[in-house]
Amino acid sequence: MPSVLKKIASLFRFYNEKDKRLAIAILQITGRRPLNLKLYKLAIRHASAAEVSGSGKNGNERLEYLGDAILGAIVAEYLFKKFPYKDEGFLTEIRSRIVNRESLNDLARKIGIGELIEFDAKRRVHYSHKSMYGDAMEAFVGAYYLDRGFYECKSFVLNRLIANHFDLEQIVQSELNHKSRLIEWAQRENKQVRFEVIAEQGSNHHKEFIIQILIDGEPAMTGNGFSKKKAEQAAAAKLLEQIRTAAAAAAQQQNNNLAENK
């Protein structure tokens, strides 16, 4: 073992091997050694692997709830100061792009939290698979907040997560309001567009919505998400891509016809 790793391992010499690996992973992710390892062990325990005790299930849902609030507050303050002349709608949209479930899923995988999660594969279902990594990411932030306090947690979020894994300029410039763009397309084409919920699945804590888009009363596309808004955006994004593909194919066919007629 390299000398650096030996020094790191010596910091956790009172842990068993499993806890030592977790503690080293936390050090690599945060830059600080954990003071209360139990918090992080709880943060990475998915509901499917939780055990029921006299005080309830010991999964990561409570830490996820706390981490969601802490993460949202830190990002909100950061954007508030970063964009002093932008209105609340802009700030809300950009914050949503940073802390939405898909973004947090990706972030958890990038920084290594995804590899730490404990879950019961036999009890794991479709909706929990989609949210498991992002949930653990929020729970990890909650654990770090309780372990190190707000200011160190804020530094971790801004300096290790936001600065290293998010291109703010690209996030601001990207167009994610697919629903508005689809409605604009429908207006140009003199078509009626309607979004309706056709199914809901999962628990109240992890409810997934399935949205269907109807164009002139005819089903055109479906999308799913952990809120109605996200499901609408997902369905609209897929339908816009389909429309773009069809338009490109039609344009290519028109060019081919012109070439044949020359």
Backbone as CSV, one residue per row, in Angstrom:
resi,resn,N_x,N_y,N_z,CA_x,CA_y,CA_z,C_x,C_y,C_z
1,MET,0.847,-1.195,0.000,0.000,0.000,0.000,0.884,1.247,0.000
2,PRO,0.650,2.190,-0.902,1.432,3.420,-0.932,1.395,4.118,0.417
3,SER,2.455,4.885,0.701,2.571,5.529,2.007,1.402,6.456,2.305
4,VAL,0.909,7.171,1.263,-0.210,8.082,1.476,-1.445,7.322,1.940
5,LEU,-1.722,6.190,1.286,-2.878,5.391,1.672,-2.700,4.799,3.058
6,LYS,-1.449,4.468,3.424,-1.185,3.965,4.772,-1.512,5.023,5.819
7,LYS,-1.127,6.272,5.518,-1.409,7.360,6.450,-2.913,7.567,6.596
8,ILE,-3.599,7.478,5.450,-5.053,7.635,5.493,-5.685,6.505,6.305
9,ALA,-5.234,5.274,6.020,-5.798,4.122,6.716,-5.545,4.198,8.219
10,SER,-4.409,4.771,8.611,-4.083,4.865,10.034,-5.059,5.765,10.782
11,LEU,-5.668,6.722,10.055,-6.649,7.591,10.690,-7.892,6.825,11.122
12,PHE,-8.129,5.686,10.475,-9.343,4.912,10.729,-9.018,3.534,11.298
13,ARG,-7.922,3.453,12.063,-7.439,2.153,12.518,-8.392,1.471,13.496
14,PHE,-9.323,2.216,14.084,-10.254,1.621,15.035,-11.519,1.099,14.359
15,TYR,-11.640,1.271,13.055,-12.788,0.758,12.321,-12.536,-0.664,11.859
16,ASN,-13.620,-1.425,11.635,-13.462,-2.700,10.951,-13.224,-2.423,9.473
17,GLU,-12.956,-3.455,8.693,-12.551,-3.255,7.299,-13.650,-2.584,6.475
18,LYS,-14.889,-2.977,6.691,-15.988,-2.388,5.925,-16.150,-0.910,6.263
19,ASP,-16.118,-0.588,7.538,-16.249,0.810,7.946,-15.050,1.630,7.498
20,LYS,-13.880,1.004,7.488,-12.672,1.713,7.061,-12.781,2.097,5.590
21,ARG,-13.292,1.178,4.770,-13.458,1.490,3.340,-14.441,2.637,3.150
22,LEU,-15.528,2.629,3.935,-16.513,3.704,3.841,-15.905,5.028,4.285
23,ALA,-15.162,5.018,5.378,-14.569,6.246,5.897,-13.566,6.840,4.907
24,ILE,-12.791,5.984,4.255,-11.827,6.463,3.259,-12.557,7.038,2.055
25,ALA,-13.665,6.384,1.653,-14.455,6.898,0.530,-15.028,8.268,0.860
26,ILE,-15.495,8.445,2.089,-16.036,9.750,2.500,-14.948,10.810,2.473
27,LEU,-13.755,10.455,2.940,-12.625,11.384,2.903,-12.307,11.799,1.470
28,GLN,-12.341,10.845,0.551,-12.049,11.150,-0.855,-13.135,12.029,-1.467
29,ILE,-14.386,11.820,-1.074,-15.500,12.587,-1.635,-15.541,14.005,-1.077
30,THR,-15.333,14.148,0.231,-15.528,15.441,0.898,-14.236,16.190,1.196
31,GLY,-13.122,15.450,1.271,-11.866,16.074,1.679,-11.701,16.142,3.185
32,ARG,-12.687,15.653,3.925,-12.622,15.645,5.381,-12.986,14.258,5.887
33,ARG,-12.329,13.835,6.960,-12.667,12.535,7.521,-13.972,12.631,8.297
34,PRO,-14.781,11.588,8.303,-16.062,11.632,9.019,-15.848,11.617,10.531
35,LEU,-16.614,12.423,11.233,-16.563,12.420,12.693,-17.560,11.420,13.271
36,ASN,-18.694,11.267,12.593,-19.727,10.336,13.025,-20.082,9.434,11.850
37,LEU,-19.413,8.306,11.763,-19.588,7.412,10.615,-21.002,6.858,10.529
38,LYS,-21.694,6.767,11.671,-23.042,6.202,11.664,-23.984,7.009,10.767
39,LEU,-23.767,8.319,10.713,-24.613,9.162,9.867,-24.496,8.764,8.403
40,TYR,-23.284,8.505,7.957,-23.050,8.171,6.553,-23.513,6.741,6.246
41,LYS,-23.375,5.873,7.220,-23.871,4.503,7.032,-25.385,4.525,6.839
42,LEU,-26.046,5.427,7.544,-27.486,5.584,7.383,-27.820,6.235,6.042
43,ALA,-26.991,7.185,5.627,-27.247,7.919,4.382,-27.208,7.021,3.159
44,ILE,-26.407,5.985,3.196,-26.269,5.112,2.022,-27.158,3.879,2.109
45,ARG,-28.009,3.811,3.122,-28.886,2.649,3.284,-30.238,2.935,2.642
46,HIS,-30.459,2.344,1.503,-31.709,2.516,0.770,-32.867,1.881,1.542
47,ALA,-34.077,2.370,1.283,-35.259,1.880,1.992,-35.422,0.374,1.860
48,SER,-35.005,-0.196,0.726,-35.157,-1.633,0.513,-34.279,-2.448,1.447
49,ALA,-33.208,-1.841,1.968,-32.298,-2.538,2.879,-32.497,-2.117,4.324
50,ALA,-33.487,-1.255,4.570,-33.707,-0.756,5.925,-34.300,-1.844,6.809
51,GLU,-33.934,-1.795,8.076,-34.465,-2.725,9.062,-35.467,-1.996,9.942
52,VAL,-36.484,-2.716,10.377,-37.503,-2.129,11.240,-37.133,-2.367,12.691
53,SER,-37.075,-1.277,13.460,-36.784,-1.370,14.889,-37.915,-0.694,15.662
54,GLY,-37.737,-0.587,16.975,-38.762,0.042,17.796,-38.991,1.494,17.443
55,SER,-37.977,2.138,16.862,-38.092,3.553,16.502,-38.438,3.761,15.035
56,GLY,-38.763,2.670,14.339,-39.122,2.780,12.931,-38.067,2.186,12.021
57,LYS,-38.197,2.443,10.714,-37.235,1.914,9.741,-35.987,2.790,9.717
58,ASN,-34.827,2.136,9.665,-33.564,2.885,9.691,-32.973,3.023,8.293
59,GLY,-33.790,3.499,7.357,-33.306,3.800,6.016,-32.885,5.263,5.934
60,ASN,-32.607,5.728,4.720,-32.052,7.076,4.566,-33.090,8.153,4.254
61,GLU,-34.395,7.831,4.399,-35.414,8.807,4.003,-35.367,10.091,4.819
62,ARG,-35.146,9.983,6.129,-35.125,11.195,6.957,-33.924,12.077,6.597
63,LEU,-32.770,11.447,6.390,-31.597,12.217,5.980,-31.791,12.799,4.585
64,GLU,-32.491,12.077,3.733,-32.789,12.590,2.393,-33.637,13.854,2.485
65,TYR,-34.637,13.825,3.361,-35.495,14.994,3.589,-34.663,16.191,4.050
66,LEU,-33.760,15.959,4.999,-32.924,17.045,5.512,-31.966,17.539,4.437
67,GLY,-31.314,16.616,3.749,-30.348,16.998,2.721,-30.975,17.758,1.578
68,ASP,-32.195,17.390,1.207,-32.923,18.103,0.155,-33.092,19.569,0.535
69,ALA,-33.491,19.825,1.792,-33.696,21.200,2.251,-32.375,21.969,2.323
70,ILE,-31.337,21.335,2.848,-30.033,21.996,2.980,-29.443,22.302,1.604
71,LEU,-29.481,21.307,0.712,-28.941,21.483,-0.633,-29.689,22.580,-1.374
72,GLY,-31.017,22.568,-1.277,-31.818,23.588,-1.944,-31.509,24.988,-1.432
73,ALA,-31.313,25.112,-0.112,-31.016,26.421,0.475,-29.648,26.933,0.043
74,ILE,-28.662,26.051,0.023,-27.306,26.457,-0.373,-27.277,26.910,-1.823
75,VAL,-27.903,26.126,-2.703,-27.928,26.471,-4.123,-28.744,27.738,-4.354
76,ALA,-29.845,27.901,-3.618,-30.672,29.103,-3.762,-29.880,30.354,-3.381
77,GLU,-29.149,30.300,-2.271,-28.350,31.454,-1.852,-27.240,31.745,-2.869
78,TYR,-26.617,30.688,-3.351,-25.535,30.840,-4.336,-26.043,31.537,-5.594
79,LEU,-27.176,31.104,-6.110,-27.732,31.699,-7.322,-28.233,33.123,-7.057
80,PHE,-28.787,33.347,-5.875,-29.269,34.679,-5.500,-28.131,35.701,-5.569
81,LYS,-26.954,35.308,-5.095,-25.802,36.211,-5.105,-25.122,36.240,-6.477
82,LYS,-25.156,35.117,-7.187,-24.506,35.026,-8.497,-25.239,35.863,-9.537
83,PHE,-26.562,35.927,-9.449,-27.376,36.646,-10.432,-28.230,37.699,-9.720
84,PRO,-27.641,38.820,-9.331,-28.357,39.805,-8.506,-29.506,40.513,-9.214
85,TYR,-29.566,40.437,-10.540,-30.594,41.175,-11.271,-31.629,40.253,-11.925
86,LYS,-31.551,38.959,-11.649,-32.510,38.012,-12.226,-33.705,37.847,-11.298
87,ASP,-34.890,37.593,-11.916,-36.095,37.459,-11.101,-36.197,36.063,-10.502
88,GLU,-37.223,35.876,-9.655,-37.349,34.614,-8.931,-37.656,33.444,-9.867
89,GLY,-38.332,33.720,-10.993,-38.614,32.643,-11.933,-37.351,32.056,-12.524
90,PHE,-36.429,32.923,-12.917,-35.139,32.474,-13.449,-34.372,31.689,-12.388
91,LEU,-34.299,32.214,-11.172,-33.544,31.559,-10.105,-34.130,30.192,-9.780
92,THR,-35.453,30.099,-9.760,-36.110,28.826,-9.479,-35.820,27.800,-10.559
93,GLU,-35.852,28.236,-11.817,-35.592,27.335,-12.937,-34.166,26.802,-12.903
94,ILE,-33.187,27.686,-12.656,-31.789,27.243,-12.641,-31.526,26.334,-11.446
95,ARG,-32.100,26.671,-10.302,-31.934,25.788,-9.141,-32.500,24.407,-9.438
96,SER,-33.654,24.369,-10.088,-34.278,23.092,-10.427,-33.396,22.274,-11.357
97,ARG,-32.724,22.941,-12.275,-31.847,22.222,-13.206,-30.649,21.606,-12.487
98,ILE,-30.220,22.230,-11.392,-29.064,21.732,-10.646,-29.458,20.606,-9.697
99,VAL,-30.596,20.736,-9.016,-30.933,19.785,-7.951,-32.073,18.848,-8.330
100,ASN,-32.441,18.777,-9.620,-33.497,17.836,-9.979,-32.998,16.402,-9.845
101,ARG,-33.920,15.460,-9.854,-33.582,14.065,-9.567,-32.567,13.498,-10.553
102,GLU,-32.745,13.784,-11.832,-31.813,13.247,-12.834,-30.402,13.797,-12.619
103,SER,-30.311,15.073,-12.320,-29.014,15.700,-12.085,-28.325,15.100,-10.865
104,LEU,-29.090,14.886,-9.792,-28.510,14.314,-8.577,-28.157,12.840,-8.759
105,ASN,-28.932,12.130,-9.562,-28.570,10.750,-9.897,-27.192,10.704,-10.544
106,ASP,-26.983,11.570,-11.531,-25.698,11.621,-12.241,-24.573,12.033,-11.296
107,LEU,-24.838,13.017,-10.450,-23.814,13.505,-9.534,-23.391,12.414,-8.559
108,ALA,-24.347,11.673,-8.030,-24.025,10.590,-7.090,-23.112,9.554,-7.735
109,ARG,-23.368,9.248,-9.000,-22.516,8.289,-9.705,-21.121,8.862,-9.940
110,LYS,-21.054,10.137,-10.312,-19.763,10.761,-10.627,-18.825,10.784,-9.428
111,ILE,-19.354,11.112,-8.255,-18.471,11.280,-7.102,-18.286,9.996,-6.301
112,GLY,-18.973,8.924,-6.695,-18.733,7.631,-6.069,-19.750,7.196,-5.041
113,ILE,-20.772,7.990,-4.796,-21.783,7.591,-3.819,-22.585,6.396,-4.324
114,GLY,-22.792,6.347,-5.638,-23.555,5.235,-6.204,-22.974,3.880,-5.868
115,GLU,-21.647,3.807,-5.748,-20.990,2.537,-5.443,-21.106,2.153,-3.969
116,LEU,-21.505,3.082,-3.128,-21.575,2.835,-1.689,-22.958,2.397,-1.225
117,ILE,-23.982,2.619,-2.037,-25.365,2.414,-1.603,-25.630,0.957,-1.255
118,GLU,-26.293,0.743,-0.124,-26.729,-0.582,0.292,-28.208,-0.727,-0.049
119,PHE,-28.564,-1.785,-0.767,-29.962,-2.002,-1.132,-30.222,-3.486,-1.265
120,ASP,-31.468,-3.844,-1.185,-31.902,-5.220,-1.361,-32.414,-5.367,-2.785
121,ALA,-31.657,-6.047,-3.630,-32.022,-6.155,-5.044,-33.361,-6.855,-5.235
122,LYS,-33.730,-7.736,-4.322,-34.986,-8.470,-4.467,-36.181,-7.560,-4.215
123,ARG,-35.983,-6.531,-3.407,-37.096,-5.632,-3.061,-37.063,-4.356,-3.868
124,ARG,-36.049,-4.209,-4.685,-35.893,-2.980,-5.451,-36.872,-2.975,-6.619
125,VAL,-37.591,-1.886,-6.798,-38.587,-1.795,-7.860,-38.228,-0.683,-8.825
126,HIS,-39.016,-0.570,-9.886,-38.675,0.337,-10.985,-38.483,1.773,-10.521
127,TYR,-39.449,2.286,-9.745,-39.361,3.699,-9.380,-38.210,3.967,-8.431
128,SER,-37.890,3.013,-7.536,-36.787,3.238,-6.599,-35.449,3.172,-7.324
129,HIS,-35.380,2.363,-8.368,-34.145,2.303,-9.155,-33.818,3.661,-9.762
130,LYS,-34.854,4.364,-10.232,-34.633,5.652,-10.882,-34.212,6.738,-9.904
131,SER,-34.639,6.631,-8.651,-34.389,7.713,-7.700,-33.328,7.377,-6.660
132,MET,-32.877,6.134,-6.618,-32.029,5.662,-5.519,-30.745,6.473,-5.371
133,TYR,-30.096,6.800,-6.485,-28.814,7.507,-6.418,-28.995,8.955,-5.977
134,GLY,-29.984,9.618,-6.551,-30.245,10.992,-6.150,-30.696,11.095,-4.709
135,ASP,-31.497,10.123,-4.259,-31.926,10.099,-2.856,-30.715,9.982,-1.933
136,ALA,-29.793,9.088,-2.282,-28.589,8.904,-1.468,-27.712,10.152,-1.492
137,MET,-27.691,10.843,-2.628,-26.915,12.089,-2.718,-27.463,13.111,-1.721
138,GLU,-28.777,13.269,-1.690,-29.384,14.199,-0.733,-29.145,13.753,0.704
139,ALA,-29.279,12.453,0.948,-29.052,11.936,2.298,-27.603,12.151,2.731
140,PHE,-26.673,12.013,1.793,-25.255,12.233,2.098,-25.024,13.691,2.511
141,VAL,-25.657,14.611,1.797,-25.543,16.032,2.163,-26.127,16.251,3.561
142,GLY,-27.244,15.607,3.845,-27.831,15.713,5.171,-26.906,15.175,6.250
143,ALA,-26.253,14.054,5.965,-25.314,13.469,6.919,-24.119,14.382,7.142
144,TYR,-23.597,14.955,6.053,-22.431,15.832,6.170,-22.785,17.097,6.959
145,TYR,-23.989,17.589,6.765,-24.461,18.762,7.509,-24.499,18.460,9.011
146,LEU,-25.043,17.314,9.387,-25.110,16.956,10.799,-23.725,16.659,11.371
147,ASP,-22.856,16.120,10.540,-21.522,15.736,10.993,-20.590,16.923,11.142
148,ARG,-20.664,17.876,10.198,-19.675,18.951,10.149,-20.254,20.360,10.307
149,GLY,-21.569,20.476,10.302,-22.173,21.795,10.457,-22.464,22.460,9.128
150,PHE,-23.248,23.540,9.197,-23.739,24.167,7.978,-22.620,24.748,7.114
151,TYR,-21.665,25.458,7.701,-20.677,26.175,6.897,-19.728,25.219,6.168
152,GLU,-19.349,24.127,6.826,-18.516,23.143,6.121,-19.333,22.421,5.057
153,CYS,-20.604,22.183,5.337,-21.477,21.555,4.346,-21.638,22.474,3.142
154,LYS,-21.805,23.752,3.400,-21.922,24.735,2.315,-20.660,24.745,1.464
155,SER,-19.502,24.703,2.104,-18.236,24.677,1.374,-18.129,23.421,0.515
156,PHE,-18.543,22.290,1.061,-18.527,21.027,0.313,-19.417,21.117,-0.924
157,VAL,-20.629,21.626,-0.754,-21.583,21.711,-1.874,-21.063,22.652,-2.961
158,LEU,-20.583,23.825,-2.553,-20.170,24.825,-3.538,-18.821,24.502,-4.173
159,ASN,-17.862,24.086,-3.369,-16.490,23.920,-3.875,-16.204,22.543,-4.444
160,ARG,-16.891,21.527,-3.957,-16.614,20.170,-4.447,-17.695,19.647,-5.385
161,LEU,-18.913,20.125,-5.222,-19.990,19.644,-6.086,-20.279,20.629,-7.220
162,ILE,-20.707,21.832,-6.882,-21.089,22.801,-7.906,-19.895,23.174,-8.784
163,ALA,-18.784,23.559,-8.170,-17.626,24.039,-8.935,-17.029,22.955,-9.817
164,ASN,-17.033,21.712,-9.357,-16.356,20.638,-10.087,-17.240,19.890,-11.073
165,HIS,-18.559,19.953,-10.887,-19.421,19.074,-11.680,-20.546,19.774,-12.420
166,PHE,-20.634,21.103,-12.335,-21.700,21.818,-13.028,-21.111,22.990,-13.806
167,ASP,-21.465,23.078,-15.083,-21.096,24.214,-15.917,-22.275,25.174,-15.888
168,LEU,-22.185,26.171,-15.019,-23.322,27.058,-14.797,-23.726,27.800,-16.063
169,GLU,-22.739,28.224,-16.841,-23.045,28.944,-18.078,-23.839,28.070,-19.036
170,GLN,-23.439,26.821,-19.138,-24.151,25.891,-20.018,-25.556,25.621,-19.488
171,ILE,-25.690,25.497,-18.171,-26.999,25.256,-17.568,-27.940,26.418,-17.866
172,VAL,-27.445,27.630,-17.746,-28.265,28.814,-17.987,-28.684,28.891,-19.448
173,GLN,-27.768,28.554,-20.347,-28.043,28.695,-21.775,-28.890,27.563,-22.345
174,SER,-28.912,26.420,-21.677,-29.646,25.271,-22.208,-31.144,25.523,-22.137
175,GLU,-31.850,25.003,-23.099,-33.299,25.159,-23.161,-33.950,23.888,-22.645
176,LEU,-34.546,23.966,-21.449,-35.166,22.790,-20.860,-36.687,22.886,-20.806
177,ASN,-37.250,24.042,-21.179,-38.694,24.157,-21.115,-39.313,23.602,-22.395
178,HIS,-39.254,22.293,-22.499,-39.739,21.624,-23.710,-41.250,21.786,-23.887
179,LYS,-41.975,21.852,-22.781,-43.435,21.993,-22.875,-43.802,23.300,-23.566
180,SER,-43.151,24.391,-23.193,-43.446,25.685,-23.820,-43.120,25.659,-25.304
181,ARG,-42.008,25.035,-25.634,-41.620,24.962,-27.052,-42.607,24.122,-27.849
182,LEU,-43.128,23.060,-27.241,-44.118,22.230,-27.932,-45.410,23.007,-28.142
183,ILE,-45.823,23.763,-27.145,-47.039,24.576,-27.269,-46.870,25.625,-28.364
184,GLU,-45.690,26.236,-28.435,-45.413,27.213,-29.497,-45.499,26.553,-30.867
185,TRP,-44.958,25.335,-30.993,-45.029,24.590,-32.260,-46.490,24.324,-32.623
186,ALA,-47.288,23.895,-31.639,-48.693,23.584,-31.896,-49.456,24.821,-32.355
187,GLN,-49.139,25.958,-31.773,-49.800,27.201,-32.177,-49.445,27.568,-33.619
188,ARG,-48.166,27.385,-33.978,-47.751,27.682,-35.362,-48.433,26.763,-36.355
189,GLU,-48.612,25.514,-35.957,-49.202,24.522,-36.863,-50.728,24.449,-36.756
190,ASN,-51.298,25.340,-35.934,-52.756,25.374,-35.733,-53.274,24.026,-35.231
191,LYS,-52.575,23.483,-34.245,-52.964,22.211,-33.643,-53.274,22.417,-32.164
192,GLN,-54.109,21.544,-31.636,-54.422,21.564,-30.215,-53.554,20.543,-29.483
193,VAL,-52.949,20.973,-28.391,-52.106,20.071,-27.609,-52.649,19.992,-26.188
194,ARG,-52.695,18.780,-25.653,-53.201,18.588,-24.296,-52.326,17.578,-23.556
195,PHE,-52.076,17.858,-22.281,-51.295,16.968,-21.425,-52.246,16.356,-20.387
196,GLU,-52.196,15.049,-20.219,-53.053,14.435,-19.211,-52.309,13.301,-18.498
197,VAL,-52.601,13.142,-17.210,-52.006,12.063,-16.417,-52.764,10.777,-16.729
198,ILE,-52.040,9.748,-17.155,-52.700,8.473,-17.464,-52.394,7.399,-16.427
199,ALA,-51.379,7.636,-15.587,-51.069,6.649,-14.553,-50.179,7.267,-13.483
200,GLU,-50.280,6.708,-12.276,-49.394,7.056,-11.173,-48.927,5.754,-10.543
201,GLN,-47.645,5.689,-10.170,-47.142,4.473,-9.566,-46.122,4.814,-8.481
202,GLY,-45.958,3.875,-7.557,-45.031,4.090,-6.462,-45.738,4.577,-5.212
203,SER,-44.962,4.808,-4.169,-45.493,5.259,-2.892,-45.680,6.769,-2.908
204,ASN,-46.286,7.290,-1.867,-46.469,8.740,-1.776,-45.139,9.464,-1.749
205,HIS,-44.126,8.816,-1.157,-42.803,9.444,-1.047,-42.058,9.415,-2.372
206,HIS,-42.341,8.403,-3.187,-41.659,8.266,-4.476,-42.695,7.990,-5.568
207,LYS,-43.620,8.908,-5.726,-44.672,8.712,-6.721,-44.178,9.150,-8.083
208,GLU,-44.370,8.273,-9.062,-43.974,8.559,-10.440,-45.230,8.754,-11.279
209,PHE,-45.224,9.804,-12.092,-46.366,10.128,-12.939,-46.058,9.775,-14.391
210,ILE,-47.064,9.289,-15.089,-46.951,9.040,-16.529,-47.927,9.978,-17.229
211,ILE,-47.379,10.819,-18.074,-48.154,11.841,-18.792,-48.277,11.453,-20.262
212,GLN,-49.462,11.651,-20.812,-49.667,11.437,-22.245,-49.963,12.773,-22.909
213,ILE,-49.319,13.002,-24.054,-49.598,14.200,-24.848,-50.554,13.817,-25.974
214,LEU,-51.610,14.606,-26.124,-52.552,14.405,-27.215,-52.465,15.597,-28.160
215,ILE,-52.314,15.319,-29.451,-52.312,16.346,-30.486,-53.596,16.203,-31.285
216,ASP,-54.419,17.238,-31.251,-55.749,17.195,-31.878,-56.545,15.977,-31.411
217,GLY,-56.413,15.678,-30.117,-57.175,14.591,-29.524,-56.583,13.212,-29.695
218,GLU,-55.491,13.092,-30.469,-54.872,11.798,-30.732,-53.627,11.624,-29.873
219,PRO,-53.461,10.448,-29.216,-52.260,10.201,-28.419,-51.001,10.316,-29.282
220,ALA,-50.023,11.067,-28.795,-48.816,11.301,-29.584,-47.538,10.838,-28.884
221,MET,-47.486,10.952,-27.544,-46.261,10.591,-26.832,-46.559,10.487,-25.346
222,THR,-45.777,9.665,-24.643,-45.871,9.579,-23.186,-44.510,9.880,-22.572
223,GLY,-44.536,10.297,-21.325,-43.303,10.547,-20.580,-43.562,10.345,-19.107
224,ASN,-42.523,10.070,-18.346,-42.696,9.840,-16.922,-41.711,10.676,-16.112
225,GLY,-42.055,10.922,-14.857,-41.197,11.705,-13.975,-41.746,11.688,-12.565
226,PHE,-40.923,12.152,-11.616,-41.320,12.118,-10.218,-42.092,13.370,-9.800
227,SER,-42.593,14.095,-10.774,-43.589,15.150,-10.576,-44.318,15.282,-11.900
228,LYS,-45.496,15.872,-11.868,-46.253,16.047,-13.107,-45.487,16.935,-14.080
229,LYS,-44.845,17.970,-13.549,-44.099,18.895,-14.398,-42.961,18.173,-15.118
230,LYS,-42.222,17.327,-14.377,-41.098,16.620,-14.994,-41.585,15.606,-16.017
231,ALA,-42.716,14.974,-15.734,-43.269,14.017,-16.693,-43.708,14.731,-17.966
232,GLU,-44.313,15.897,-17.811,-44.706,16.689,-18.983,-43.487,17.091,-19.802
233,GLN,-42.433,17.524,-19.115,-41.210,17.928,-19.816,-40.594,16.741,-20.552
234,ALA,-40.587,15.580,-19.912,-40.008,14.390,-20.546,-40.781,13.993,-21.797
235,ALA,-42.112,14.014,-21.697,-42.949,13.666,-22.849,-42.777,14.687,-23.965
236,ALA,-42.749,15.971,-23.612,-42.599,17.032,-24.613,-41.246,16.946,-25.306
237,ALA,-40.196,16.629,-24.536,-38.857,16.518,-25.124,-38.817,15.397,-26.159
238,LYS,-39.426,14.258,-25.833,-39.435,13.133,-26.782,-40.248,13.455,-28.028
239,LEU,-41.379,14.142,-27.836,-42.222,14.467,-28.988,-41.541,15.505,-29.883
240,LEU,-40.867,16.486,-29.287,-40.138,17.477,-30.085,-39.034,16.816,-30.897
241,GLU,-38.355,15.854,-30.300,-37.306,15.144,-31.033,-37.903,14.370,-32.195
242,GLN,-39.049,13.758,-31.964,-39.738,13.034,-33.039,-40.149,13.985,-34.161
243,ILE,-40.643,15.158,-33.777,-41.058,16.156,-34.772,-39.849,16.628,-35.573
244,ARG,-38.723,16.888,-34.886,-37.506,17.331,-35.580,-37.004,16.261,-36.550
245,THR,-37.045,15.014,-36.125,-36.594,13.915,-36.986,-37.467,13.795,-38.223
246,ALA,-38.793,13.895,-38.026,-39.722,13.802,-39.156,-39.535,14.974,-40.110
247,ALA,-39.310,16.177,-39.562,-39.110,17.356,-40.402,-37.830,17.230,-41.214
248,ALA,-36.763,16.699,-40.577,-35.490,16.521,-41.283,-35.640,15.495,-42.402
249,ALA,-36.387,14.414,-42.128,-36.594,13.386,-43.152,-37.409,13.935,-44.317
250,ALA,-38.416,14.748,-44.012,-39.237,15.343,-45.064,-38.417,16.307,-45.912
251,ALA,-37.557,17.083,-45.264,-36.701,18.022,-46.000,-35.728,17.276,-46.905
252,GLN,-35.182,16.162,-46.398,-34.261,15.363,-47.201,-34.969,14.754,-48.402
253,GLN,-36.199,14.292,-48.180,-36.970,13.712,-49.280,-37.287,14.759,-50.333
254,GLN,-37.587,15.977,-49.896,-37.865,17.074,-50.825,-36.631,17.407,-51.657
255,ASN,-35.470,17.417,-51.011,-34.225,17.677,-51.734,-33.948,16.584,-52.758
256,ASN,-34.230,15.341,-52.374,-34.022,14.221,-53.304,-34.944,14.348,-54.512
257,ASN,-36.198,14.745,-54.269,-37.153,14.902,-55.373,-36.720,16.013,-56.326
258,LEU,-36.229,17.106,-55.764,-35.754,18.206,-56.602,-34.570,17.783,-57.450
259,ALA,-33.686,17.000,-56.829,-32.495,16.536,-57.559,-32.902,15.604,-58.707
260,GLU,-33.916,14.765,-58.475,-34.349,13.852,-59.528,-35.027,14.573,-60.681
261,ASN,-35.673,15.702,-60.387,-36.403,16.442,-61.411,-35.529,17.344,-62.254
262,LYS,-34.275,17.531,-61.833,-33.386,18.396,-62.601,-32.905,17.678,-63.852
